[in-house]
Structures are given as structure tokens and as C-alpha cells.
Amino acid sequence: MASLKVPTSVPEPYEDAEQLKKAFAGWGTNEALIIQILAHRNAAQRKLIRETYAAAYGEDLLKDLDAELSSNFQRAVLLWTLSPAERDAYLLNEATKRLTSSNWVILEIACTRSSDDLFKARQAYHARYKKSLEEDVAYHTTGDFRKLLVPLVTAFRYEGEEVNMTLARKEANILHEKISDKAYNDEELIRIISTRSKAQLNATFNHYLDQHGCEINKDLETDSDDEYLKLLSAAIECLKTPEKYFEKVLRLGIKGTGTDEWDLTRVVTTRAEVDMERIKEEYQKRNSVPLDRAIAGDTSGDYERMLLALIGHGDA
Amino acid sequence: MASLKVPTSVPEPYEDAEQLKKAFAGWGTNEALIIQILAHRNAAQRKLIRETYAAAYGEDLLKDLDAELSSNFQRAVLLWTLSPAERDAYLLNEATKRLTSSNWVILEIACTRSSDDLFKARQAYHARYKKSLEEDVAYHTTGDFRKLLVPLVTAFRYEGEEVNMTLARKEANILHEKISDKAYNDEELIRIISTRSKAQLNATFNHYLDQHGCEINKDLETDSDDEYLKLLSAAIECLKTPEKYFEKVLRLGIKGTGTDEWDLTRVVTTRAEVDMERIKEEYQKRNSVPLDRAIAGDTSGDYERMLLALIGHGDA
């Protein structure tokens, strides 16, 4: 499912660290070498490289990358080099700050990560920001947005496959009733979406479709100007079919007037090691163009090369 | 701070397991031996005894204890023998079931455990009940109770000592304003109580006292018949001074018409390895009677002996 390509024979961490140090040396930076190394190492390997680099040179690899690189390429390399938990914590913190605030990023991370991974992001948030994720999310949101987002980021959903069909029927009816009444911020609706396991929700959404003849998402797409409603619908998409959610973020990020590089970088760096192959399939199916060609057509230079490497282009 | 007394030389787990097996054998059960062993072993040692017992006899020590013992003594021994996380998960599950439901137990566990311990209880809940704690709490509560309890059980508070004094002043004023307006279920008030670190809340409550001349708890004790208000006040007590909260539970459990053995058993088994010495001090201070004498006067037999052993009476 991951698109990341790691060579069959990986150099020792000290060799990678040495090569990276060389890439920074002298006039100019050897971006190709940075991509060749970092974009082809998995999370555990990148962690070892950072540790070895710090031990060998007394410097933080991330700080050196930050100093040597710039613009979208810099952001892609930095995000990618972080561990998944640190990266999520970083993105979440950014999303709660005024100038970079984004309910979308909060929702995306809360609903597409596994329960353990979301919890690890909360631990990394403590370690780095000396406060809790939920206090920042609750502090920076109000009203319906807070009512929806706080339970989503604090959830620790059960991850077993067990499903209670009676409950699924009952809760599908509750969801249908609330949506019919346009009670989108109803606390029962939020309770179901924010606490049930993904397997249980899947059964509930299937029952909703069987019983009421329409996908729950479609029933929510009645008013495309309502930001809260769009978030609620996206939450359901993230929980049900994350690959479709990510395909849409990529599609909207690439299409239209100018590329949204933040969305593009975030999705590629956070999914390359998880489910990027599934997302690429979805992209091809929906757009009749492979994702790599779409990215190549819309980006350039080292940034383009970095993204393409992460989505599995070329050899490791 | 713990009252548990462990002997300086602890027998090997297989010896303890063997002795326990003997205590169950033949006519009658040797309760004194069970107390002598289990009430003087810490969580890691009890875990080893259970594992060794299962390996040696192919039976679950907890099931054998359940079959051999009865009544309050049985409940005390079973709760104590569980690991802290399993025990909290068990108590929380009980508290969400109709016949044994208790918002108080949910609140107590959510607000007096460390962030890591509360999270471990959530993991143990998954493992044992095949669902999440928050889905049961949310499902079994409604209205203001749900609004308060769900964020409390899902919190993963920051535990560092860092305090933001500007924020403390600001939020003390928010709390005072909401309480003055009798807006006890206000979402800002719940946000502050349920997300801030205990150190931060302590600074906030101190500022409240300095600025408004009254402890925040006292300002909440205006209507002693309002169950929600009592819970909110108890949450603040648990977060601020858990030893005082537990002293009160013990005092009310022991005093009055008949003893509330469930409260007594729960507090003793959950605090013996944590802060029972502090609770005993508070008890003596508030009641002018040592806790062990109060318990001895109100309970009897093996149950009494078990509780007294856990609060540090006699030799290990």
C-alpha cells in the first residue's frame, strides 16, 4: 500500500549521514543527493540517520536541512524527515495557529490515522509543545466546529473488526433522522461519528445506504457553502474511504488556479508510507491521468523530484 | 505515599502461586493466607503471580478467587489483584452499565489518574470489552452529564509543571463569569476544566481565589441538590486536591446509616499503591480519628482484615 521505495541494500546510517553532510558542504547544495537518500528511507531508517547525524556532527539534521533548502522543496523534505508522530503533531500545531489555522488538517489527521498513531501524535504534541493537542484545538475553535473537532482529536477508537448489527441499524436511523431534520450539529450524531469504531461505522453507513437509498455523504452535500457541513461530510469520508478523501484533496490541490502546494506536500509526505498506492489508483480512476503525470505537470524542480520519488517514481 | 507494605524479602512467584493454590484446597478456604500474600505484593508482583499460577495450574487465579471467596471480601481481593489499568477499565465499564451506573466513578477515575494511567485504562478497555471507553460513556449519558464526562475521560492532559500565568488569569475570569451567571454547563467552562494541565488549573484556581476571595469549589456549592453541579465541583476537587476528594468519599462511605462498601473498597484498592498515606493524613485531620480505626469500627472479618492490610496496618 505504501509507495515509498527503499533499496534492497540500504547503506549504514553513518554512511547516509556522511553523504548528507557532504550534500550541504561548499558552494550550493546537492539536492539530488538529499532526495536520493531521504526519499528512499523508511521512518525507522530516517530516525537512525538523524540520531547518527547528531552524534557524528553535534548538529540537528532538521536544522541543517532547514538552513540549506528553501520553499516548497524545503517543506517537503522537512515534513518527510520527521517521524510520523512528530509530523502529525507539527501539522496539528500549525493548524491551530492563527495564520495557518485549518480545521481541515485537524479533521484529516483525527479521522484517517489509526487509534495508536493518533495517540502517538498526542504524545509527540506534549513533548514538543508542552501542552495537549486538545487544549489547543478547543481553545482555537468555537461553536459547532469545537463540538465536532474536539471529540474527533481525543478519540481512541476501538480497532477490532467486531460489529454490532443491531446497533448499526439503530444508529443508522438516528443519523438519518438528524440529517433529515438538518440537525447536523446534533450531539447524538456527533457522538456516533466521533466514538464508534471504523468497522462499526462502516456497518452503520451501509445500513444507511440500504435503508434510505442514498449514501450518507450525498445526503450531507445539500449546502456546499456551509463550512461545518463540508467538514462533517469530509469526516465521514475520511472514516469510510480515506483513499477517496485524499484523492479529492490531491485533485483540488492540483487542479484550478495554481497548485495548493501545502495540501500536495502534506498528503504525499503523510501517505507515502501508508496507503499512497491506493490513493494513486483512486486518482487514476477519477481523473483518467496517473498521479505522477499530474504532479509533474503542475510542479517543477527539486520539489517535483521529491514528490515523485515519494510516490514511487523511478528506482530506489 | 503508598500505604502498601511489601516484605523486604518477597517469595518467588511460583511459591506464592503454590501457597494460593493450597489456600483454596480442601474444606474451606484459607482467607488469612490469601491476604498475607496478595495484600502485600505490588502490581508487578501480582502480575507475575497470576502468570505463574496460570502456567503452573492451567487456571486463572482471578476465576479461582472468584469461586472461593464471597461478598465484600471477594470484591476487594478481585479488584486488588487486577492490574491498575484492568481495574480502572473494569470499574469504568461497571459504571456505564445500567444497574451499576455511576457518573461519580467515571468522574473520579478520569480526574484523579495520571494522563498515562488514564490512557492505559482506555487500552485495557479495548482489550477487555472490545469497544472504546468513550463510546460507552457517551452512549450511557445524556445532556450536561455527557458534555462534562466525555471530554474528561478522553483527555490526555499535559503533565509538565509549565504554567502560563496570563492564561491562568484570563481563564480564572472566564470561570468566575460563568459561575456568577450560573452557566455551569457553559462550553468555555468545560473546555478549561477538561483540557488544561493540572498545574495550569492549579494556577487558575489560585488566581480565582486571590481575585474573587472565594475558593471556586465553594462558589459551586450553592445548590446541593443539583447532581450535575455536585459532579462539576467534585471534578475540580479531584483535579486540585485528590486526597481531599478521597477523604470525603471515605468519610461519607463510613459514616451515616450503614457503610458504602463499594466506595470503601474502590478507594482502598485503587489508592493503596498511589497516595493512601496522604489520604490517611487528611482523614485523621478532618475526622480526629485514624482511618484504620474508622474502618475497623465499621467493617468486620476478612473484609476488614483485607482493607486494613492494604492501608498499611500491621507488618508485611
Boltz contact constraints between the chains, C-beta under 6 A:
constraints:
  - contact:
      token1: [A, 122]
      token2: [B, 156]
      max_distance: 6.0
  - contact:
      token1: [A, 126]
      token2: [B, 158]
      max_distance: 6.0
  - contact:
      token1: [A, 130]
      token2: [B, 160]
      max_distance: 6.0
  - contact:
      token1: [A, 130]
      token2: [B, 162]
      max_distance: 6.0
  - contact:
      token1: [A, 131]
      token2: [B, 158]
      max_distance: 6.0
  - contact:
      token1: [A, 132]
      token2: [B, 156]
      max_distance: 6.0
  - contact:
      token1: [A, 132]
      token2: [B, 157]
      max_distance: 6.0
  - contact:
      token1: [A, 132]
      token2: [B, 158]
      max_distance: 6.0
  - contact:
      token1: [A, 134]
      token2: [B, 195]
      max_distance: 6.0
  - contact:
      token1: [A, 135]
      token2: [B, 195]
      max_distance: 6.0
  - contact:
      token1: [A, 135]
      token2: [B, 196]
      max_distance: 6.0
  - contact:
      token1: [A, 138]
      token2: [B, 191]
      max_distance: 6.0
  - contact:
      token1: [A, 138]
      token2: [B, 195]
      max_distance: 6.0
  - contact:
      token1: [A, 154]
      token2: [B, 154]
      max_distance: 6.0
  - contact:
      token1: [A, 156]
      token2: [B, 122]
      max_distance: 6.0
  - contact:
      token1: [A, 156]
      token2: [B, 132]
      max_distance: 6.0
  - contact:
      token1: [A, 157]
      token2: [B, 132]
      max_distance: 6.0
  - contact:
      token1: [A, 158]
      token2: [B, 126]
      max_distance: 6.0
  - contact:
      token1: [A, 158]
      token2: [B, 131]
      max_distance: 6.0
  - contact:
      token1: [A, 158]
      token2: [B, 132]
      max_distance: 6.0
  - contact:
      token1: [A, 160]
      token2: [B, 130]
      max_distance: 6.0
  - contact:
      token1: [A, 162]
      token2: [B, 130]
      max_distance: 6.0
  - contact:
      token1: [A, 191]
      token2: [B, 138]
      max_distance: 6.0
  - contact:
      token1: [A, 195]
      token2: [B, 134]
      max_distance: 6.0
  - contact:
      token1: [A, 195]
      token2: [B, 135]
      max_distance: 6.0
  - contact:
      token1: [A, 195]
      token2: [B, 138]
      max_distance: 6.0
  - contact:
      token1: [A, 196]
      token2: [B, 135]
      max_distance: 6.0
